[in-house]
């Protein structure tokens, strides 16, 4: 089987849930307002691609490769990123909805989640060293045995992180949200 190679192409307003994206390698491509929801993206490699205003909800990411990929204003609900090809995984997320997605045991150091909706996202046992999670909503996100050293949580909201179950050395937080580090102690804080 010959692998399709596509370079420096722009895909606009395509519905890949009706006609699937061909298996292959996509390099320096831009996808704008495309629908990938409920599609199978297995064995596809995206290298230095950009996705703008796309819907990936419930897509199958088994062995999908994302290397230096940027997602902006994308709907990405219920994705199992932990099923992706872990070799060279590198992605930034700007103003994306990632609710109920899974990043279990992933190496996400230096990843960026800026102004994202990360409700009920599973970051258990992930390596988020030096990751940026600024201005994001982390309501009910799971941090269990997660490396959060030097991670940037400034202006993030609704997080609950147990300092005894996660590595936090050098992490950055801002007031008043930093009280989310005390949730596990079930103490009452009054102004």
Number of C-alpha atoms within 10 A of each C-alpha: 3 6 10 11 12 14 13 12 13 13 13 14 12 17 17 18 16 12 10 14 15 15 17 17 17 21 19 16 20 19 19 19 17 20 24 25 20 16 20 19 23 18 17 23 20 20 21 18 23 20 22 19 18 24 23 26 21 19 21 21 22 17 18 21 25 24 19 17 21 20 21 19 18 25 23 23 23 19 22 19 22 20 18 22 19 17 11 12 19 20 19 19 22 19 18 25 25 23 24 20 23 23 22 21 18 20 20 22 19 18 21 22 24 21 19 24 24 25 21 18 23 22 23 19 18 22 24 25 23 20 22 26 26 21 18 25 22 21 17 17 22 23 23 19 18 22 27 26 19 19 26 24 24 18 19 23 20 17 23 20 23 19 18 11 12 17 21 18 13 13 18 19 18 14 9 9 16 20 15 16 15 15 15 12 8 7 8 7 7 4 2
